[in-house]
Amino acid sequence: MNQKNMEVSRRAFLAGAVAGAAALSLPACAKESPKQGVSSQPADLPAEQIEASYEVINTDILVLGGGNLGIGAALAAISEGRNVTIIDKGTFRHSGVSGLSWDYFLGQNHENLMKAVAAGAVTENGKAVVNAAEFIGNFSGHNRFVFQVNMGQTLPDRDEAGRYIPFLTPDRTQGQFCRRHNDTLLSSPELNVIDRTMITDLLISNGRCLGAMGIYLPTGDFRVFRANATIIATGGCTWFYGWRGVTPYSINVADNTADVAMAAYRRGAGIVNSEFSSYDVMSIQPEGLTCAFGAGVCGDAQEPHTIYDKNGDLLFDLEDERVWTDRSFFCRYMATAIEEEGRGTENNAIFINIGDSRLRYGNARNIAVLEKFGIKPREEKIEAVPEMYEHGGEPLVDENMMTEIPGLFCGYNFSSGTGVMLNYYFGPYAGHCASVYAEKGESNNEEIDFSGADAEFIRLHGIRTKTTEKGLRPHEVRLAIQEAGYLGMGVYRSTNKLQASIAEFERIRKEDLPVWR
């Protein structure tokens, strides 16, 4: 780990090795750096004989996830005087979707979101959306576009005179995820980043969330992070949607495993919106040349004018406004054309025919790369397969972004709008709400029940040391889950396909997953 990322802010931490059920209070000032390798017990000691020994690190606000959502939460919390610790499973600034510099479409202000709420388009947690929109309006000076540009979030296309060029609609521009905002936060003495750390469970005491726990991946050291408020910002898109040879049918990365959301579920938080998904047609032939959206060309709902069926005819009716503005309609239309009307290829794919069409930055930048492999996207039709790029399945939150577990907040809510774009509402707003909760100081001097941490320590030790005859390797189980997901969770879903997926998931759980007690 980079030593800079291990430095402790002047108020944030008290770090030390503790055993069993220790009680700690948050310090007013602490300068100690976290220690590593605190356990000296034999690595092969049976799980039932091991004594749980681990490190406890204190902070005020704990943000689980280092992407755009987590950065927004940290930014708001620090601006309100809190000290923040970000836990990132990958390498900070380079992990998850943010690390791919995935491009997106940005609205200049929040009027459209407010209109959607007023029209009843938001069916879950509508009050949270209204609150988030109002908060970010004040937080960003009522112009989210300017706010994000100043933070280094976007690189909009500009003409020779330096004016930004709207893409498709006047109130939108295209850009990409940049890292300037990460660097800005790293300069704050109130931020500490601990990356390459996998959170496996939450620290629950007296029914409230007082932090989280997991392992530092390079060494396997077990750590407990205690906080006055904890925010889930790990992304809402688990990678369960399959592989085609060496190419995934998903924008997602292997880091996205839903560990934290499922930890919340095991602890009693309800999970909502799992039925919602969005798709595009990025996975191109031949397989292996692209890894989903980050290296694809076109096929997005923003470029339906480049999508053709197997006969060479435009797939969509471009006169229909819904094709351009309604992602759900785009997905349904595409599914019907491929699955019911027989307009897809034998691979259930369509064709991308770019020609001289203008492309968004995230696609245009890949043309030169593909040309090095002999593929000429401007001159040839490219077969592309629908893939899942966002889906729901996150803890239910109230109007203040808090889950059903007091002290645990969740920064995303898929059904409330257009997925990743709402990170800029829910991230800062979740950071604000967590700050308000932490200000009460209800957890500051509370005696903590560490029995859950003890049990998690022993559980992980058991998994690491367990042996079995003819066992499957973890990646084999993951691939089986992804194949089962692709079978029934595609852009076109039928009862038979869904039932087949469920049956395969049940078989995997019964036959493939090891049971450790």
C-alpha positions in Angstrom: 0.0 0.0 0.0 1.2 3.5 -0.8 2.5 5.0 2.5 0.7 8.3 1.8 -2.6 6.5 1.8 -1.7 4.9 5.2 -1.2 8.3 6.9 -3.7 9.2 9.5 -5.5 12.6 9.6 -5.0 14.6 12.8 -8.3 13.7 14.3 -9.4 10.5 12.5 -7.8 7.4 14.0 -6.9 5.4 17.0 -5.3 2.2 15.7 -4.1 -0.8 17.6 -4.3 -4.5 18.0 -7.2 -5.7 20.2 -8.4 -9.2 21.1 -12.0 -10.2 21.7 -14.7 -7.7 22.8 -12.9 -4.5 23.4 -14.6 -1.2 24.0 -13.1 1.9 22.4 -14.1 5.6 22.2 -13.4 8.0 19.4 -10.4 10.2 20.1 -10.2 13.9 19.8 -6.7 13.6 18.5 -4.7 10.6 17.3 -1.5 10.3 15.2 -0.8 6.6 15.3 -0.6 4.9 11.9 -2.4 1.5 11.5 -0.2 -1.5 12.3 -0.2 -4.5 10.1 0.3 -8.2 10.8 -1.1 -8.1 14.3 -1.9 -11.8 14.4 0.9 -14.1 15.4 -1.1 -17.3 15.5 -0.1 -20.2 13.2 -1.7 -19.9 9.8 -2.8 -23.5 9.8 -4.4 -23.5 13.2 -8.0 -25.0 13.1 -10.7 -22.4 13.0 -12.3 -23.6 16.2 -9.0 -23.2 18.1 -8.0 -19.8 16.9 -8.4 -16.7 19.1 -9.6 -13.7 17.2 -7.0 -11.0 17.1 -7.3 -8.0 14.9 -6.8 -4.3 14.5 -9.5 -1.7 15.2 -9.4 1.6 13.4 -11.7 4.5 14.4 -13.0 7.2 12.2 -16.0 9.6 12.1 -17.5 8.8 8.7 -16.7 5.5 7.0 -17.3 5.4 3.2 -17.2 1.9 1.7 -16.2 2.4 -1.9 -13.8 4.8 -3.6 -15.6 5.6 -6.9 -17.6 8.7 -7.9 -20.4 8.0 -5.4 -18.0 7.5 -2.5 -16.0 10.6 -3.5 -19.1 12.7 -3.5 -20.1 11.4 -0.1 -16.6 12.2 1.3 -16.6 15.6 -0.2 -19.9 16.6 1.4 -18.9 15.1 4.8 -15.5 16.8 4.9 -17.1 20.1 3.9 -19.3 19.8 7.0 -16.4 19.3 9.3 -16.3 15.5 9.5 -13.2 13.3 9.1 -13.6 10.5 6.6 -12.1 7.2 5.9 -12.6 5.7 2.4 -12.2 1.9 2.0 -11.6 0.8 -1.5 -11.3 -2.9 -2.6 -9.1 -1.9 -5.6 -6.4 0.6 -5.9 -7.7 4.1 -5.1 -8.2 6.3 -8.2 -8.0 3.3 -10.5 -10.6 0.8 -9.4 -14.1 -0.1 -10.5 -16.0 1.7 -13.2 -14.4 5.0 -12.2 -10.9 3.6 -13.0 -12.0 2.8 -16.5 -12.7 6.5 -17.2 -16.1 5.5 -18.4 -17.8 8.3 -20.1 -21.4 9.4 -19.4 -24.0 12.1 -20.3 -24.3 15.0 -17.9 -27.3 17.3 -17.5 -26.4 20.9 -16.6 -28.9 21.2 -13.8 -31.4 19.2 -11.9 -34.7 20.6 -13.3 -35.2 17.4 -15.4 -34.9 15.2 -12.4 -37.3 17.3 -10.4 -39.8 17.1 -13.3 -39.4 13.3 -13.4 -40.2 13.2 -9.7 -43.2 15.4 -10.1 -44.5 13.3 -12.9 -44.4 10.2 -10.7 -41.6 8.6 -12.7 -39.8 7.7 -9.5 -41.5 4.9 -7.7 -39.1 4.1 -4.9 -37.9 6.6 -2.3 -39.2 9.6 -4.2 -38.7 11.8 -1.1 -35.0 10.9 -1.0 -34.6 11.9 -4.6 -36.3 15.3 -4.0 -34.1 15.9 -1.0 -31.0 14.9 -2.9 -31.8 17.2 -5.8 -32.5 20.1 -3.5 -29.3 19.5 -1.6 -27.0 19.2 -4.6 -28.6 22.3 -6.1 -27.5 24.3 -3.0 -24.2 22.4 -2.7 -23.2 23.1 -6.3 -24.6 26.6 -6.6 -27.6 25.4 -8.6 -25.5 24.5 -11.6 -24.2 20.9 -11.4 -22.5 21.2 -14.7 -20.2 24.0 -13.6 -19.7 22.4 -10.2 -18.5 19.1 -11.8 -16.3 20.8 -14.4 -14.6 22.7 -11.6 -14.1 19.4 -9.8 -12.5 17.9 -12.9 -15.4 15.5 -13.5 -16.0 16.2 -17.2 -14.1 16.8 -20.4 -16.9 18.1 -22.7 -16.5 18.3 -26.4 -15.8 21.8 -27.6 -15.7 23.6 -30.9 -12.8 25.7 -32.3 -14.1 28.7 -30.4 -14.0 26.9 -27.1 -17.7 26.5 -26.7 -19.0 23.1 -25.5 -20.9 21.1 -28.0 -24.2 19.6 -26.8 -24.7 16.0 -27.8 -28.3 15.1 -29.0 -30.1 17.5 -26.6 -29.2 21.1 -25.6 -29.2 20.5 -21.9 -26.6 17.6 -22.0 -23.0 17.3 -22.7 -20.7 14.3 -22.8 -17.6 13.7 -20.8 -15.7 11.2 -18.8 -14.7 10.3 -15.3 -11.5 12.1 -14.3 -9.4 11.9 -11.2 -8.8 15.5 -10.3 -11.5 15.3 -7.6 -9.7 12.3 -6.1 -6.5 14.3 -5.9 -8.3 17.2 -4.4 -9.7 15.1 -1.6 -6.4 13.4 -0.9 -4.9 16.8 -0.1 -7.4 17.2 2.8 -6.0 16.4 6.3 -9.5 15.1 7.1 -9.4 12.2 4.6 -7.7 8.8 4.9 -7.8 6.2 2.2 -7.2 2.5 2.9 -7.4 0.7 -0.4 -7.0 -3.0 -1.5 -9.3 -3.8 1.4 -12.3 -6.1 1.0 -15.2 -5.5 3.4 -16.9 -8.8 4.3 -19.3 -7.8 7.0 -20.8 -4.9 9.1 -20.1 -4.2 12.7 -23.5 -4.3 14.4 -23.9 -3.5 18.1 -27.2 -3.1 19.9 -29.0 -3.2 16.5 -27.0 -0.3 15.1 -24.2 -0.2 12.5 -21.0 1.0 14.1 -18.7 0.3 11.2 -17.5 -2.6 9.1 -14.9 -5.3 8.9 -12.8 -7.2 6.3 -9.4 -8.1 5.1 -6.4 -6.2 3.7 -5.9 -8.2 0.6 -2.1 -8.0 0.1 -1.4 -9.6 3.6 -4.7 -11.2 4.7 -4.8 -9.1 7.9 -8.2 -8.7 9.4 -9.3 -5.2 10.3 -12.3 -3.7 12.0 -13.3 -0.1 11.1 -15.4 1.7 13.8 -17.4 4.8 12.8 -20.2 7.1 13.9 -21.8 6.6 10.5 -21.2 4.2 7.6 -22.0 4.8 4.0 -22.4 2.1 1.3 -21.0 3.4 -2.0 -19.8 0.1 -3.5 -21.8 0.3 -6.7 -25.0 -1.2 -7.6 -23.9 -3.5 -10.4 -22.7 -6.9 -9.4 -21.0 -8.9 -12.2 -23.3 -11.8 -12.6 -24.1 -11.6 -16.3 -21.8 -14.1 -17.9 -18.9 -14.5 -20.3 -18.6 -15.2 -24.0 -15.2 -16.9 -24.2 -12.9 -14.3 -22.8 -15.3 -11.4 -23.2 -17.8 -10.5 -20.5 -21.4 -9.6 -21.2 -21.1 -6.8 -18.7 -19.6 -3.4 -18.2 -18.7 -4.4 -14.6 -15.4 -5.4 -13.2 -14.5 -8.3 -11.0 -14.4 -6.0 -7.9 -18.2 -5.6 -8.1 -19.3 -8.5 -6.0 -22.1 -7.0 -3.8 -20.4 -8.2 -0.6 -21.4 -5.1 1.3 -25.0 -5.0 0.1 -25.4 -8.7 1.0 -23.8 -8.0 4.4 -26.5 -5.5 5.0 -29.1 -8.0 3.8 -27.8 -10.6 6.3 -28.0 -8.1 9.0 -31.7 -7.3 8.3 -31.7 -4.6 5.7 -34.3 -5.0 2.9 -33.0 -5.2 -0.7 -35.1 -3.5 -3.4 -35.1 -2.9 -7.1 -33.4 -6.2 -8.1 -35.7 -6.6 -11.1 -34.4 -3.4 -12.8 -31.7 -3.6 -15.4 -30.4 -1.6 -18.4 -28.7 -2.9 -21.5 -26.7 -1.7 -24.5 -25.0 -3.5 -27.3 -21.3 -3.1 -26.7 -19.8 -6.6 -26.7 -18.4 -6.9 -30.2 -17.1 -9.8 -32.3 -14.6 -11.3 -32.4 -14.5 -12.1 -28.8 -11.6 -11.0 -26.7 -11.0 -7.7 -28.6 -13.2 -5.7 -26.1 -14.1 -6.0 -22.5 -17.5 -4.4 -22.7 -18.2 -0.7 -22.7 -14.8 0.5 -21.8 -13.4 -0.7 -25.2 -16.5 -0.8 -27.3 -17.8 1.4 -30.1 -21.3 2.7 -30.2 -24.5 0.6 -29.7 -25.6 2.7 -26.8 -29.1 4.0 -26.5 -27.6 7.4 -27.3 -26.6 6.3 -30.8 -29.6 4.3 -32.1 -28.8 5.7 -35.6 -25.8 3.3 -35.8 -27.7 0.1 -35.0 -28.9 -2.2 -37.8 -30.5 -5.6 -37.9 -29.2 -8.7 -39.6 -30.7 -7.6 -42.9 -28.9 -4.3 -42.9 -32.0 -2.2 -42.0 -32.1 0.3 -39.1 -33.2 -1.5 -36.0 -35.1 1.4 -34.5 -37.7 3.9 -35.7 -35.6 7.1 -35.3 -38.7 9.2 -35.6 -39.9 7.8 -32.3 -38.7 10.2 -29.5 -38.8 7.4 -27.0 -35.9 5.7 -28.7 -33.7 8.7 -27.9 -35.0 9.6 -24.5 -36.4 6.5 -22.8 -33.7 3.9 -22.0 -36.3 1.3 -20.9 -38.2 1.7 -24.1 -34.9 1.3 -26.0 -34.2 -2.0 -24.2 -37.7 -3.4 -24.8 -37.7 -2.4 -28.4 -34.3 -4.1 -28.9 -35.4 -7.2 -27.1 -38.5 -7.6 -29.1 -36.7 -7.1 -32.4 -34.1 -9.7 -31.6 -36.1 -12.4 -29.7 -39.6 -12.1 -31.2 -39.2 -10.6 -34.6 -36.1 -12.6 -35.6 -34.1 -9.5 -36.6 -31.0 -10.6 -34.7 -28.1 -12.7 -36.0 -27.5 -16.3 -35.1 -25.6 -15.0 -32.0 -28.7 -13.0 -30.9 -26.7 -9.9 -31.9 -27.2 -6.9 -34.1 -24.8 -4.8 -36.2 -23.1 -1.5 -35.6 -22.6 0.6 -38.7 -20.9 3.8 -37.7 -19.9 5.3 -41.1 -19.5 9.1 -40.6 -21.7 9.3 -37.6 -20.5 11.4 -34.7 -19.8 9.3 -31.6 -19.6 10.1 -27.9 -16.1 10.3 -26.5 -16.2 6.9 -24.7 -16.8 5.2 -28.1 -14.8 7.4 -30.5 -11.6 7.0 -28.5 -11.6 3.2 -29.1 -11.7 3.4 -32.9 -8.0 3.9 -33.3 -7.3 1.0 -30.9 -9.5 -1.4 -32.9 -7.9 -0.4 -36.1 -4.6 -1.7 -34.8 -6.3 -5.2 -34.8 -7.5 -4.8 -38.4 -11.0 -3.9 -37.5 -12.3 -0.7 -39.2 -15.4 0.5 -37.4 -16.0 3.4 -39.7 -15.9 1.2 -42.8 -17.3 -2.2 -41.7 -20.4 -3.5 -40.0 -19.5 -4.9 -36.5 -21.6 -7.6 -34.9 -22.4 -6.6 -31.3 -24.2 -8.5 -28.5 -26.5 -6.9 -25.9 -25.0 -6.7 -22.4 -26.1 -5.6 -19.0 -24.5 -2.4 -17.8 -26.5 -1.4 -14.8 -28.9 -3.2 -12.5 -30.6 -2.7 -9.2 -30.5 -4.6 -5.9 -29.5 -2.3 -3.1 -30.6 -1.7 0.5 -33.9 0.2 0.9 -33.3 3.7 2.3 -35.5 6.4 3.9 -35.7 10.0 2.8 -32.4 10.6 4.5 -30.6 7.8 2.7 -30.4 5.7 5.8 -31.1 2.0 5.5 -33.3 0.0 7.9 -30.2 -0.4 10.1 -29.6 2.8 12.1 -26.2 4.3 11.3 -25.9 2.6 7.9 -26.5 4.7 4.9 -26.6 3.7 1.2 -25.7 6.2 -1.5 -27.4 4.7 -4.5 -30.9 3.8 -5.5 -31.2 2.5 -9.0 -34.9 2.9 -9.7 -34.8 6.6 -8.9 -33.5 7.6 -12.3 -30.7 7.0 -14.8 -28.2 5.1 -12.8 -24.7 6.5 -12.7 -25.7 10.1 -13.3 -27.5 10.1 -10.0 -24.2 9.5 -8.2 -23.9 13.2 -8.2 -27.1 13.6 -6.2 -27.0 10.6 -3.9 -23.3 10.7 -3.1 -23.0 14.2 -1.6 -26.5 13.9 -0.1 -25.7 10.6 1.6 -22.5 12.3 3.0 -24.5 15.1 4.3 -27.1 12.9 6.0 -24.4 10.7 7.5 -22.7 13.9 8.9 -26.0 15.0 10.5 -26.4 11.6 12.1 -22.7 11.5 13.3 -23.1 15.0 14.8 -25.4 13.5 17.4 -22.4 11.5 18.7 -24.6 8.6 19.8 -21.8 6.1 19.2 -18.9 8.0 20.6 -18.6 6.4 24.0 -20.8 3.3 23.5 -19.5 0.0 24.6 -19.4 -2.2 21.5 -20.3 -5.8 21.1 -17.3 -7.3 19.2 -18.7 -10.8 19.1 -19.7 -10.3 15.4 -16.1 -9.3 14.6 -14.8 -12.4 16.5 -17.2 -14.6 14.5 -16.2 -13.0 11.2 -12.5 -13.4 11.9 -13.0 -17.1 12.6 -15.3 -17.6 9.5 -12.7 -16.0 7.2 -9.9 -18.1 8.7 -12.0 -21.2 8.2 -12.6 -20.4 4.5 -8.9 -19.7 4.0 -7.7 -23.0 5.6 -10.5 -25.3 4.5 -9.6 -28.2 2.2 -11.9 -30.5 0.3 -11.5 -33.3 -2.2 -12.4 -32.4 -5.8 -13.4 -28.9 -4.8 -14.1 -26.2 -7.4 -11.9 -23.1 -7.5 -13.7 -19.8 -6.7 -13.5 -18.5 -10.2 -15.2 -21.7 -11.5 -18.1 -21.1 -9.2 -18.3 -17.5 -10.3 -18.3 -18.4 -14.0 -21.2 -20.9 -13.3 -23.2 -18.1 -11.6 -22.5 -15.7 -14.5 -23.6 -18.3 -17.1 -26.8 -18.9 -15.1 -27.4 -15.2 -14.9 -27.0 -14.7 -18.6 -29.4 -17.5 -19.3 -32.4 -15.8 -17.8 -31.5 -12.2 -17.0 -31.0 -11.0 -20.5 -32.6 -8.1 -22.3 -35.5 -10.4 -23.2 -36.8 -12.4 -20.3 -39.3 -15.3 -20.4 -40.8 -17.4 -17.6 -39.0 -20.5 -18.9 -35.6 -18.8 -19.0 -36.0 -17.3 -15.5 -37.0 -20.6 -14.1 -34.0 -22.3 -15.7 -31.7 -19.7 -14.2 -33.3 -20.1 -10.7 -32.9 -23.9 -11.0 -29.2 -23.5 -11.9 -28.6 -21.1 -9.0 -30.1 -23.6 -6.6 -28.0 -26.4 -8.0 -24.8 -24.2 -7.6 -25.7 -23.4 -4.0 -26.4 -27.1 -3.2 -23.6 -28.8 -5.2 -20.8 -26.4 -6.0 -20.5 -24.1 -3.0 -18.4 -25.5 -0.1 -20.2 -25.7 3.3 -18.1 -24.6 6.3 -19.4 -24.8 9.8 
